[in-house]
Amino acid sequence: MAAMRYRLTFIAGLACGYVLGTRAGRERYEQLKKSARQVAQNPAVRNAAESAAQTGREVAGKAYHSVNGLVGDKLPDSVAHRVRSLRERSQNGQDDWGTSNT
């Protein structure tokens, strides 16, 4: 009978610890999420991210032209088709690389 009481006390302690731990974890998660949102909305961070995205687009374009000059017509048709469609999208102003959908 005494062993059963200790088991029930132990299980009740585990349950309370779990509930309190998950609540504290959730609060910390919400704090981190709020901090990340504030950083992402900072104009300096947004400008740096857009600058990095623009630089990435430029470097990717230069790399494409270099590889295309070296490889030429040796690209498989499926790859050449994808590259052409990406080039057309970027020329039409439909380039969404580095932009946020939120």
C-alpha positions in Angstrom: 0.0 0.0 0.0 2.8 2.4 0.9 4.6 1.6 -2.4 1.5 2.5 -4.4 1.3 5.8 -2.6 5.0 6.6 -3.5 4.3 5.6 -7.1 1.3 7.9 -7.3 3.2 10.8 -5.7 6.1 10.2 -8.1 3.7 10.1 -11.2 1.9 13.3 -9.9 5.3 15.0 -9.6 6.2 14.0 -13.1 3.0 15.3 -14.5 3.3 18.7 -12.7 6.9 19.0 -13.8 5.9 18.2 -17.4 3.1 20.8 -17.4 5.2 23.5 -15.8 8.2 22.7 -18.1 6.1 22.8 -21.3 4.5 26.1 -20.2 7.9 27.6 -19.5 9.2 26.3 -22.8 6.3 27.8 -24.7 6.9 31.2 -23.1 10.5 31.1 -24.1 9.6 30.1 -27.6 7.2 33.0 -27.9 9.9 35.4 -26.6 12.4 34.1 -29.3 9.7 34.4 -32.0 9.0 38.0 -31.0 12.7 38.9 -31.0 13.2 37.3 -34.4 10.2 39.2 -35.8 11.6 42.5 -34.4 15.0 41.8 -36.0 13.4 40.9 -39.3 11.4 44.1 -39.3 14.4 46.3 -38.6 15.1 48.5 -41.7 18.8 48.0 -41.5 18.4 44.2 -41.6 15.9 44.4 -44.4 18.2 46.6 -46.5 21.2 44.2 -45.9 19.1 41.2 -46.9 17.9 42.9 -50.1 21.5 44.0 -50.9 22.7 40.4 -50.4 19.9 39.0 -52.6 20.7 41.5 -55.3 24.4 40.6 -55.2 23.4 37.0 -55.3 21.3 37.5 -58.5 24.2 39.4 -60.2 26.7 36.7 -59.3 24.4 34.0 -60.4 23.9 35.7 -63.8 27.6 36.1 -64.3 28.1 32.4 -63.4 25.4 31.4 -65.8 27.1 33.3 -68.7 30.5 31.8 -67.8 29.3 28.3 -67.7 27.1 28.7 -70.8 30.2 30.0 -72.7 32.2 27.0 -71.6 29.6 24.3 -72.0 27.7 25.7 -74.9 25.3 23.2 -76.5 26.4 20.3 -74.3 23.7 21.0 -71.8 20.8 18.5 -71.7 17.6 19.8 -73.2 15.8 19.7 -69.8 18.5 21.9 -68.2 18.7 24.3 -71.1 14.8 24.7 -71.1 14.9 25.5 -67.3 17.7 28.0 -67.7 15.8 29.7 -70.6 12.6 29.9 -68.6 14.4 31.4 -65.6 16.2 33.9 -67.8 12.8 35.0 -69.4 11.3 35.3 -65.9 14.1 37.6 -64.7 13.9 39.7 -67.9 10.2 40.2 -67.5 10.6 41.4 -63.9 9.1 38.2 -62.4 12.2 37.5 -60.3 11.2 36.8 -56.8 14.5 35.6 -55.4 15.3 37.2 -52.1 11.8 38.4 -51.4 9.5 37.4 -48.6 6.1 36.0 -49.2 4.8 37.0 -45.8 
